[in-house]
Amino acid sequence: MKKRYLSLNNRAFNAIINKTKRIEIRVNTGNDDYSQYEIGDIIVFNNSNNEKINCKIIEINKYNSIQELLILEGTKYTLSSTNDYKEGIRFINSLNGYEESIKKNGIYAIHIDYLYSDDDIWRELYNKAIEKQKVCDISNKFFDAGGVSASILTKNGNIYTGVCIDTSCSLGMCAERNAISTMITNGEYEISKIVCIGEKDNFMMPCGACMEYMMQLSQESGEIEILKELEKIDTVKLKNLIPIWWGRKNNEYNK
């Protein structure tokens, strides 16, 4: 899983945010070799205003011609400028170097799933946590879940969520550790940001067990940002909640 960085015009950029564009057409005309892109990679698109959005690759198809691509993929979620098949072909061929390169190397239809905007990542994390929060009495009051929810952003740009699980004999887990378990199951180990929501949409700090759990994940875990308040984007770093952690060397205490 890798992060890829690509530029987009503002029209296509906004179409991805609005989910009216879900397929990005690319041709090997420059330094990027799209045959090296893989499902699960994160593409960071930036526009002329230096805004950034993050998208995950969910499918990649290669075609020998624009005509073949548009017939099989359709125009609805592929072209942000028009839904007209012939006009789309003319537009793509007009792009610098595209027509010649397509004849030699083919053309790629990269299916993407919009994840979040860099400018609004905290609200995205908050919304995803709220979506998962639902108190469930699972087994006649011996087992319930969902009173607290959490969402985490990884260093690779993926978001994972979890809810708290409570049992009568203390075998449950906190929402943060539930989300972290999902992250690890998916092969990731480093957290960038975390949001935890309790009753009445209150922001919560991780408990001592969860903080310890996160600190042991990575040498960079102290830099994990935790949201305290959304509207003003008030955050705190994990290392400030555990200023003298047993796992650090003595000369690292004040870093």
Buried (B, 14 or more C-beta within 10 A) or exposed (E): BEEBEBEBEEEBBBBBBEEEBBBBBBBBBEEBEBEEBEEBBBBBBBBEEEBBBBBBBEEBBBBEEBEBBBEEBEBEBBBBBEEEBEEBBEBBEEEEEBBEBBEEBBBBBBBBEBBBBBEEBBBBBBEBBBEBBEEEEEEEEEBBBBBBBBBBBBBBBBBBBBBBBBBEEEEBBBBBBBBBBBBEEEEBEBBBBBBBBBEEEEBBBBBEEBBBBBBEBBEEBBBBBBBBEBEEEEBEEBBEBBEEBEEBEEEEEEE
